[in-house]
Amino acid sequence: VMHRVFPYANLNDLSFLECPSFIAGVTNPVFEGNTMWWDMLCVLNLPEGSGQCFTPEEKAKDDERRNKKSAAPPPPSALAPEESSDDRNEAKRLDAVFISKVLSATMLGEEWVRSMFRDFTTQVMNQCLVSEDGSDFDLEQAPDAVRKNYAANSARASTFKTSGNVGSLISNPWVDIDIGGVDGARLRRDLWRLQVAEDLSNNETIRIFSDLNTALKCEEALQVLCNLLCEASGGLYPIAAGLLHNQSNVRAHAVVLLGRLESFRSTSPCVGALNQFLIMAYHRAS
């Protein structure tokens, strides 16, 4: 039996489907939806210590029941009052574009697709964390595409901020890590600004890189940085772009940060994922 057991199955290797019978352990919900791949499905809820078992027929009935519940129109109070018909249409269009990109990227592997969804979620969560008075981030500094995404997701962010889950939103992702007294919530906003702002002043850029250099010294802190800068949205590009800045202070901070990232086994692959031009600039500068 053991040669038919696949405890870590994923979309990158579906060879186990060629076995006449098998037991596979998966985390990707794609497997759950492909009822042709299995005769018995066990869905585990590990936090609650529970689970459910389905045959394909039972799974189809369960999906139908769930779809009927979700098909009910939301009450008027569930929609943000500032959301217009144009905003909803634009949100649907952008969601369709995103899903199209995801489907096009499936050949790059499961981890890349996960990264795309993490990045999408991070963008909305960043929007939830930004102060409504604009003191955290001037949207006028962002490219037109970012402003459109911001407007399209405004209702989604507003709904989340008024939901019961808002308490799970943490403005400081380094809350349990020593980052040298630097304000973690501000550092997160600064990272977002590095990603999307087109016209940061030299003084502001120097301050941001200086704070990053001061705060991110241990492996755990650098891991949080890599999680915030998802590979699907460019990865460490905002940091590596500092190698080409016109201010020597920014270039020096960028070299130090990339050197630290490269020195740890868990974060080194993020440096290696940069494009070859930036890697060459880094090696020359260091």
CYANA upper distance limits for C-alpha pairs under 8 A (distance plus 0.5 A):
  1 VAL  CA      5 VAL  CA      7.43
  4 ARG  CA     16 PHE  CA      8.20
  4 ARG  CA     19 CYS  CA      7.76
  4 ARG  CA     21 SER  CA      7.53
  4 ARG  CA     22 PHE  CA      5.33
  4 ARG  CA     23 ILE  CA      6.91
  5 VAL  CA     22 PHE  CA      6.36
  5 VAL  CA     23 ILE  CA      5.35
  5 VAL  CA     24 ALA  CA      6.50
  6 PHE  CA     16 PHE  CA      7.77
  6 PHE  CA     22 PHE  CA      7.98
  6 PHE  CA     23 ILE  CA      6.59
  6 PHE  CA     24 ALA  CA      5.06
  6 PHE  CA     25 GLY  CA      6.76
  7 PRO  CA     23 ILE  CA      8.09
  7 PRO  CA     24 ALA  CA      5.85
  7 PRO  CA     25 GLY  CA      4.88
  7 PRO  CA     26 VAL  CA      7.72
  8 TYR  CA     24 ALA  CA      7.63
  8 TYR  CA     25 GLY  CA      5.99
  8 TYR  CA     26 VAL  CA      6.58
  9 ALA  CA     13 ASP  CA      7.55
  9 ALA  CA     14 LEU  CA      7.95
  9 ALA  CA     24 ALA  CA      6.62
  9 ALA  CA     25 GLY  CA      6.37
  9 ALA  CA     26 VAL  CA      5.90
 10 ASN  CA     14 LEU  CA      7.48
 10 ASN  CA     26 VAL  CA      6.88
 10 ASN  CA     27 THR  CA      8.36
 10 ASN  CA     28 ASN  CA      7.69
 10 ASN  CA    110 GLU  CA      7.76
 11 LEU  CA    109 GLY  CA      7.52
 11 LEU  CA    110 GLU  CA      6.60
 12 ASN  CA    109 GLY  CA      6.31
 12 ASN  CA    110 GLU  CA      7.17
 14 LEU  CA     18 GLU  CA      8.45
 15 SER  CA     19 CYS  CA      8.26
 16 PHE  CA     22 PHE  CA      7.63
 17 LEU  CA     22 PHE  CA      8.32
 17 LEU  CA     37 TRP  CA      7.41
 26 VAL  CA     31 PHE  CA      7.94
 28 ASN  CA     32 GLU  CA      8.21
 29 PRO  CA     33 GLY  CA      7.14
 30 VAL  CA     34 ASN  CA      7.08
 31 PHE  CA     35 THR  CA      8.20
 31 PHE  CA     37 TRP  CA      7.90
 32 GLU  CA     41 LEU  CA      7.90
 34 ASN  CA     38 TRP  CA      8.26
 35 THR  CA     39 ASP  CA      8.00
 35 THR  CA     56 PRO  CA      6.06
 36 MET  CA     56 PRO  CA      8.49
 38 TRP  CA     56 PRO  CA      8.17
 39 ASP  CA     55 THR  CA      6.46
 39 ASP  CA     56 PRO  CA      6.99
 40 MET  CA     53 CYS  CA      7.41
 40 MET  CA     54 PHE  CA      6.28
 40 MET  CA     55 THR  CA      5.45
 40 MET  CA     56 PRO  CA      7.62
 41 LEU  CA     53 CYS  CA      5.96
 41 LEU  CA     54 PHE  CA      5.56
 41 LEU  CA     55 THR  CA      6.86
 41 LEU  CA     56 PRO  CA      8.35
 42 CYS  CA     51 GLY  CA      7.34
 42 CYS  CA     52 GLN  CA      6.12
 42 CYS  CA     53 CYS  CA      4.83
 42 CYS  CA     54 PHE  CA      6.99
 43 VAL  CA     51 GLY  CA      5.88
 43 VAL  CA     52 GLN  CA      5.71
 43 VAL  CA     53 CYS  CA      6.80
 44 LEU  CA     49 GLY  CA      8.20
 44 LEU  CA     50 SER  CA      6.61
 44 LEU  CA     51 GLY  CA      4.68
 44 LEU  CA     52 GLN  CA      7.09
 45 ASN  CA     49 GLY  CA      6.37
 45 ASN  CA     50 SER  CA      5.59
 45 ASN  CA     51 GLY  CA      5.80
 46 LEU  CA     50 SER  CA      6.91
 46 LEU  CA     51 GLY  CA      8.33
 54 PHE  CA     58 GLU  CA      5.95
 54 PHE  CA     59 LYS  CA      6.03
 55 THR  CA     59 LYS  CA      6.57
 56 PRO  CA     60 ALA  CA      6.70
 57 GLU  CA     61 LYS  CA      6.95
 58 GLU  CA     62 ASP  CA      6.66
 59 LYS  CA     63 ASP  CA      6.59
 60 ALA  CA     64 GLU  CA      6.67
 61 LYS  CA     65 ARG  CA      6.72
 62 ASP  CA     66 ARG  CA      6.76
 63 ASP  CA     67 ASN  CA      6.54
 64 GLU  CA     68 LYS  CA      6.78
 65 ARG  CA     69 LYS  CA      7.13
 66 ARG  CA     70 SER  CA      6.80
 67 ASN  CA     71 ALA  CA      6.39
 68 LYS  CA     72 ALA  CA      7.43
 74 PRO  CA     78 ALA  CA      6.58
 74 PRO  CA     79 LEU  CA      8.14
 75 PRO  CA     79 LEU  CA      7.98
 78 ALA  CA    159 THR  CA      7.61
 79 LEU  CA     83 GLU  CA      7.72
 79 LEU  CA    155 ALA  CA      7.71
 79 LEU  CA    159 THR  CA      7.78
 80 ALA  CA    155 ALA  CA      5.89
 80 ALA  CA    158 SER  CA      7.17
 80 ALA  CA    159 THR  CA      7.12
 82 GLU  CA    155 ALA  CA      7.94
 83 GLU  CA     87 ASP  CA      6.44
 83 GLU  CA     88 ARG  CA      7.42
 83 GLU  CA    154 SER  CA      8.21
 83 GLU  CA    155 ALA  CA      6.37
 84 SER  CA     88 ARG  CA      6.92
 85 SER  CA     89 ASN  CA      6.72
 86 ASP  CA     90 GLU  CA      6.56
 87 ASP  CA     91 ALA  CA      6.55
 87 ASP  CA    151 ALA  CA      7.46
 87 ASP  CA    152 ALA  CA      5.90
 88 ARG  CA     92 LYS  CA      6.71
 88 ARG  CA    152 ALA  CA      7.42
 89 ASN  CA     93 ARG  CA      6.69
 90 GLU  CA     94 LEU  CA      6.63
 90 GLU  CA    152 ALA  CA      6.31
 91 ALA  CA     95 ASP  CA      6.58
 91 ALA  CA    149 ASN  CA      8.29
 91 ALA  CA    152 ALA  CA      5.08
 91 ALA  CA    153 ASN  CA      7.00
 92 LYS  CA     96 ALA  CA      6.63
 93 ARG  CA     97 VAL  CA      6.77
 94 LEU  CA     98 PHE  CA      6.64
 94 LEU  CA    149 ASN  CA      7.99
 94 LEU  CA    152 ALA  CA      8.26
 95 ASP  CA     99 ILE  CA      6.71
 96 ALA  CA    100 SER  CA      6.62
 97 VAL  CA    101 LYS  CA      6.80
 98 PHE  CA    102 VAL  CA      6.78
 99 ILE  CA    103 LEU  CA      6.67
100 SER  CA    104 SER  CA      6.71
101 LYS  CA    105 ALA  CA      6.65
102 VAL  CA    106 THR  CA      6.89
102 VAL  CA    113 VAL  CA      6.74
102 VAL  CA    116 MET  CA      7.65
105 ALA  CA    109 GLY  CA      8.00
105 ALA  CA    112 TRP  CA      7.96
105 ALA  CA    113 VAL  CA      7.18
106 THR  CA    110 GLU  CA      7.32
106 THR  CA    112 TRP  CA      8.28
106 THR  CA    113 VAL  CA      6.91
108 LEU  CA    112 TRP  CA      6.67
108 LEU  CA    113 VAL  CA      8.19
109 GLY  CA    113 VAL  CA      7.18
110 GLU  CA    114 ARG  CA      6.71
111 GLU  CA    115 SER  CA      6.62
112 TRP  CA    116 MET  CA      6.87
112 TRP  CA    231 GLU  CA      8.08
112 TRP  CA    232 ALA  CA      7.14
113 VAL  CA    117 PHE  CA      7.06
114 ARG  CA    118 ARG  CA      6.66
115 SER  CA    119 ASP  CA      6.56
115 SER  CA    230 CYS  CA      6.50
115 SER  CA    231 GLU  CA      6.91
115 SER  CA    232 ALA  CA      6.13
116 MET  CA    120 PHE  CA      6.70
116 MET  CA    230 CYS  CA      8.07
116 MET  CA    231 GLU  CA      8.41
116 MET  CA    232 ALA  CA      5.68
116 MET  CA    233 SER  CA      7.93
117 PHE  CA    121 THR  CA      6.62
118 ARG  CA    122 THR  CA      6.49
118 ARG  CA    230 CYS  CA      7.67
119 ASP  CA    123 GLN  CA      6.70
119 ASP  CA    228 LEU  CA      8.37
119 ASP  CA    229 LEU  CA      8.33
119 ASP  CA    230 CYS  CA      6.22
119 ASP  CA    232 ALA  CA      7.38
119 ASP  CA    233 SER  CA      7.16
120 PHE  CA    124 VAL  CA      7.19
121 THR  CA    125 MET  CA      6.67
122 THR  CA    126 ASN  CA      6.44
122 THR  CA    228 LEU  CA      7.86
123 GLN  CA    127 GLN  CA      6.79
124 VAL  CA    128 CYS  CA      6.86
124 VAL  CA    153 ASN  CA      7.35
124 VAL  CA    156 ARG  CA      8.25
124 VAL  CA    157 ALA  CA      6.74
125 MET  CA    129 LEU  CA      6.84
125 MET  CA    157 ALA  CA      7.83
125 MET  CA    169 LEU  CA      8.13
126 ASN  CA    130 VAL  CA      6.78
126 ASN  CA    189 ARG  CA      8.08
126 ASN  CA    192 TRP  CA      8.13
127 GLN  CA    150 TYR  CA      7.79
127 GLN  CA    154 SER  CA      8.37
127 GLN  CA    157 ALA  CA      7.08
128 CYS  CA    157 ALA  CA      5.86
128 CYS  CA    158 SER  CA      7.77
128 CYS  CA    160 PHE  CA      8.17
128 CYS  CA    161 LYS  CA      7.08
129 LEU  CA    171 SER  CA      6.93
130 VAL  CA    134 GLY  CA      7.97
130 VAL  CA    136 ASP  CA      6.49
130 VAL  CA    137 PHE  CA      7.54
130 VAL  CA    189 ARG  CA      8.11
131 SER  CA    135 SER  CA      6.82
131 SER  CA    136 ASP  CA      6.24
131 SER  CA    137 PHE  CA      8.32
134 GLY  CA    138 ASP  CA      6.19
134 GLY  CA    139 LEU  CA      8.09
136 ASP  CA    189 ARG  CA      7.57
137 PHE  CA    189 ARG  CA      8.11
137 PHE  CA    193 ARG  CA      7.58
138 ASP  CA    142 ALA  CA      8.17
139 LEU  CA    147 ARG  CA      7.20
140 GLU  CA    147 ARG  CA      8.40
141 GLN  CA    196 VAL  CA      8.31
141 GLN  CA    197 ALA  CA      5.45
141 GLN  CA    198 GLU  CA      6.12
141 GLN  CA    199 ASP  CA      6.46
141 GLN  CA    200 LEU  CA      8.14
142 ALA  CA    146 VAL  CA      6.54
142 ALA  CA    147 ARG  CA      7.01
142 ALA  CA    196 VAL  CA      5.88
142 ALA  CA    197 ALA  CA      5.01
142 ALA  CA    198 GLU  CA      6.26
143 PRO  CA    147 ARG  CA      7.01
143 PRO  CA    196 VAL  CA      7.37
143 PRO  CA    197 ALA  CA      7.55
143 PRO  CA    198 GLU  CA      7.15
144 ASP  CA    148 LYS  CA      6.75
145 ALA  CA    149 ASN  CA      6.78
146 VAL  CA    150 TYR  CA      6.56
146 VAL  CA    196 VAL  CA      7.58
147 ARG  CA    151 ALA  CA      6.70
148 LYS  CA    152 ALA  CA      6.58
149 ASN  CA    153 ASN  CA      6.54
150 TYR  CA    154 SER  CA      6.47
153 ASN  CA    157 ALA  CA      6.60
154 SER  CA    158 SER  CA      6.57
155 ALA  CA    159 THR  CA      6.54
156 ARG  CA    160 PHE  CA      6.83
157 ALA  CA    161 LYS  CA      6.69
158 SER  CA    162 THR  CA      6.96
159 THR  CA    163 SER  CA      6.74
160 PHE  CA    164 GLY  CA      8.49
160 PHE  CA    165 ASN  CA      7.51
160 PHE  CA    166 VAL  CA      6.76
161 LYS  CA    165 ASN  CA      8.34
161 LYS  CA    166 VAL  CA      5.84
162 THR  CA    166 VAL  CA      7.38
165 ASN  CA    169 LEU  CA      7.96
171 SER  CA    184 GLY  CA      8.19
171 SER  CA    185 ALA  CA      5.53
171 SER  CA    188 ARG  CA      8.14
172 ASN  CA    183 ASP  CA      8.33
172 ASN  CA    184 GLY  CA      5.26
172 ASN  CA    185 ALA  CA      4.70
172 ASN  CA    186 ARG  CA      8.36
172 ASN  CA    188 ARG  CA      7.49
173 PRO  CA    184 GLY  CA      7.24
173 PRO  CA    185 ALA  CA      7.80
173 PRO  CA    188 ARG  CA      8.07
173 PRO  CA    224 VAL  CA      7.52
174 TRP  CA    178 ASP  CA      8.02
174 TRP  CA    179 ILE  CA      7.82
174 TRP  CA    184 GLY  CA      6.40
174 TRP  CA    221 ALA  CA      7.16
174 TRP  CA    224 VAL  CA      7.62
175 VAL  CA    184 GLY  CA      7.54
177 ILE  CA    220 GLU  CA      7.75
177 ILE  CA    221 ALA  CA      7.07
178 ASP  CA    215 ALA  CA      8.30
178 ASP  CA    221 ALA  CA      8.37
179 ILE  CA    184 GLY  CA      8.19
179 ILE  CA    214 THR  CA      7.81
179 ILE  CA    215 ALA  CA      4.65
179 ILE  CA    216 LEU  CA      6.64
179 ILE  CA    217 LYS  CA      7.98
179 ILE  CA    221 ALA  CA      7.69
180 GLY  CA    214 THR  CA      6.99
180 GLY  CA    215 ALA  CA      5.80
181 GLY  CA    215 ALA  CA      7.98
182 VAL  CA    187 LEU  CA      8.06
182 VAL  CA    211 ASP  CA      7.25
182 VAL  CA    214 THR  CA      8.08
182 VAL  CA    215 ALA  CA      6.50
183 ASP  CA    187 LEU  CA      6.70
184 GLY  CA    188 ARG  CA      6.70
185 ALA  CA    189 ARG  CA      7.00
186 ARG  CA    190 ASP  CA      6.62
187 LEU  CA    191 LEU  CA      6.75
187 LEU  CA    208 ILE  CA      8.09
187 LEU  CA    211 ASP  CA      7.91
187 LEU  CA    212 LEU  CA      7.82
188 ARG  CA    192 TRP  CA      7.01
189 ARG  CA    193 ARG  CA      6.79
190 ASP  CA    194 LEU  CA      6.73
190 ASP  CA    208 ILE  CA      6.93
191 LEU  CA    195 GLN  CA      6.83
191 LEU  CA    238 PRO  CA      8.40
192 TRP  CA    196 VAL  CA      6.84
193 ARG  CA    197 ALA  CA      5.61
194 LEU  CA    238 PRO  CA      6.25
195 GLN  CA    238 PRO  CA      6.23
200 LEU  CA    204 GLU  CA      6.86
200 LEU  CA    205 THR  CA      6.80
201 SER  CA    205 THR  CA      6.69
202 ASN  CA    206 ILE  CA      6.60
202 ASN  CA    247 GLN  CA      7.73
203 ASN  CA    207 ARG  CA      6.71
204 GLU  CA    208 ILE  CA      6.73
205 THR  CA    209 PHE  CA      6.73
205 THR  CA    250 VAL  CA      7.71
206 ILE  CA    210 SER  CA      6.48
206 ILE  CA    247 GLN  CA      8.37
206 ILE  CA    249 ASN  CA      7.08
206 ILE  CA    250 VAL  CA      6.03
207 ARG  CA    211 ASP  CA      6.63
208 ILE  CA    212 LEU  CA      6.72
209 PHE  CA    213 ASN  CA      6.56
209 PHE  CA    250 VAL  CA      6.74
209 PHE  CA    253 HIS  CA      6.55
209 PHE  CA    254 ALA  CA      7.74
210 SER  CA    214 THR  CA      6.66
210 SER  CA    250 VAL  CA      8.30
210 SER  CA    253 HIS  CA      7.12
211 ASP  CA    215 ALA  CA      6.47
212 LEU  CA    216 LEU  CA      6.24
212 LEU  CA    257 LEU  CA      8.32
213 ASN  CA    217 LYS  CA      7.72
213 ASN  CA    253 HIS  CA      6.71
213 ASN  CA    256 VAL  CA      7.82
213 ASN  CA    257 LEU  CA      6.71
215 ALA  CA    221 ALA  CA      8.25
216 LEU  CA    221 ALA  CA      5.82
216 LEU  CA    222 LEU  CA      6.22
216 LEU  CA    257 LEU  CA      8.28
217 LYS  CA    221 ALA  CA      7.25
217 LYS  CA    222 LEU  CA      7.55
217 LYS  CA    260 ARG  CA      7.64
218 CYS  CA    222 LEU  CA      6.94
219 GLU  CA    223 GLN  CA      6.62
219 GLU  CA    261 LEU  CA      8.39
219 GLU  CA    264 PHE  CA      7.07
219 GLU  CA    266 SER  CA      8.39
219 GLU  CA    267 THR  CA      8.25
220 GLU  CA    224 VAL  CA      7.05
221 ALA  CA    225 LEU  CA      7.09
222 LEU  CA    226 CYS  CA      6.87
222 LEU  CA    261 LEU  CA      7.14
222 LEU  CA    267 THR  CA      7.55
223 GLN  CA    227 ASN  CA      6.78
223 GLN  CA    266 SER  CA      7.85
223 GLN  CA    267 THR  CA      6.77
224 VAL  CA    228 LEU  CA      6.75
225 LEU  CA    229 LEU  CA      6.74
226 CYS  CA    230 CYS  CA      7.05
226 CYS  CA    235 GLY  CA      7.69
226 CYS  CA    236 LEU  CA      7.74
226 CYS  CA    267 THR  CA      7.58
226 CYS  CA    270 CYS  CA      7.56
229 LEU  CA    233 SER  CA      7.68
229 LEU  CA    234 GLY  CA      7.80
229 LEU  CA    235 GLY  CA      5.36
229 LEU  CA    236 LEU  CA      6.61
230 CYS  CA    234 GLY  CA      7.23
230 CYS  CA    235 GLY  CA      5.39
230 CYS  CA    236 LEU  CA      8.46
231 GLU  CA    235 GLY  CA      4.39
231 GLU  CA    236 LEU  CA      8.04
231 GLU  CA    270 CYS  CA      8.22
231 GLU  CA    273 ALA  CA      8.36
234 GLY  CA    238 PRO  CA      8.46
235 GLY  CA    270 CYS  CA      7.48
235 GLY  CA    273 ALA  CA      8.21
235 GLY  CA    274 LEU  CA      7.87
236 LEU  CA    240 ALA  CA      6.62
236 LEU  CA    270 CYS  CA      7.34
236 LEU  CA    271 VAL  CA      7.48
236 LEU  CA    274 LEU  CA      7.43
237 TYR  CA    241 ALA  CA      6.22
237 TYR  CA    274 LEU  CA      7.39
238 PRO  CA    242 GLY  CA      7.52
239 ILE  CA    243 LEU  CA      8.36
239 ILE  CA    254 ALA  CA      6.51
239 ILE  CA    257 LEU  CA      8.31
239 ILE  CA    258 LEU  CA      8.23
240 ALA  CA    244 LEU  CA      8.44
240 ALA  CA    254 ALA  CA      6.74
240 ALA  CA    258 LEU  CA      7.87
240 ALA  CA    278 LEU  CA      6.98
240 ALA  CA    282 TYR  CA      8.12
241 ALA  CA    245 HIS  CA      7.42
241 ALA  CA    278 LEU  CA      8.01
242 GLY  CA    250 VAL  CA      6.22
242 GLY  CA    251 ARG  CA      5.80
242 GLY  CA    253 HIS  CA      8.38
242 GLY  CA    254 ALA  CA      5.96
243 LEU  CA    250 VAL  CA      7.74
243 LEU  CA    251 ARG  CA      5.02
243 LEU  CA    252 ALA  CA      8.10
243 LEU  CA    254 ALA  CA      6.34
243 LEU  CA    255 VAL  CA      7.40
243 LEU  CA    278 LEU  CA      8.36
243 LEU  CA    281 ALA  CA      7.31
243 LEU  CA    282 TYR  CA      7.26
243 LEU  CA    285 ALA  CA      8.12
244 LEU  CA    251 ARG  CA      7.21
244 LEU  CA    281 ALA  CA      8.43
245 HIS  CA    250 VAL  CA      6.95
245 HIS  CA    251 ARG  CA      6.61
246 ASN  CA    250 VAL  CA      8.45
246 ASN  CA    251 ARG  CA      8.42
247 GLN  CA    251 ARG  CA      7.07
248 SER  CA    252 ALA  CA      6.60
249 ASN  CA    253 HIS  CA      6.74
250 VAL  CA    254 ALA  CA      6.65
251 ARG  CA    255 VAL  CA      6.84
252 ALA  CA    256 VAL  CA      6.92
253 HIS  CA    257 LEU  CA      6.65
254 ALA  CA    258 LEU  CA      6.61
255 VAL  CA    259 GLY  CA      6.51
255 VAL  CA    282 TYR  CA      7.05
255 VAL  CA    285 ALA  CA      7.36
255 VAL  CA    286 SER  CA      6.82
256 VAL  CA    260 ARG  CA      6.79
257 LEU  CA    261 LEU  CA      6.77
258 LEU  CA    262 GLU  CA      6.53
258 LEU  CA    271 VAL  CA      7.42
258 LEU  CA    282 TYR  CA      8.40
259 GLY  CA    263 SER  CA      6.68
260 ARG  CA    264 PHE  CA      7.42
261 LEU  CA    267 THR  CA      5.83
261 LEU  CA    268 SER  CA      6.00
261 LEU  CA    270 CYS  CA      8.28
261 LEU  CA    271 VAL  CA      7.42
262 GLU  CA    267 THR  CA      6.94
262 GLU  CA    268 SER  CA      4.63
262 GLU  CA    269 PRO  CA      8.15
262 GLU  CA    271 VAL  CA      6.78
263 SER  CA    267 THR  CA      8.35
263 SER  CA    268 SER  CA      6.97
264 PHE  CA    268 SER  CA      6.23
265 ARG  CA    269 PRO  CA      8.12
267 THR  CA    271 VAL  CA      7.83
268 SER  CA    272 GLY  CA      7.09
269 PRO  CA    273 ALA  CA      6.67
270 CYS  CA    274 LEU  CA      7.55
271 VAL  CA    279 ILE  CA      8.25
272 GLY  CA    279 ILE  CA      8.02
274 LEU  CA    278 LEU  CA      6.94
274 LEU  CA    279 ILE  CA      6.86
275 ASN  CA    279 ILE  CA      6.89
276 GLN  CA    280 MET  CA      6.49
277 PHE  CA    281 ALA  CA      6.78
278 LEU  CA    282 TYR  CA      6.60
279 ILE  CA    283 HIS  CA      6.74
280 MET  CA    284 ARG  CA      6.66
281 ALA  CA    285 ALA  CA      6.61
282 TYR  CA    286 SER  CA      6.56
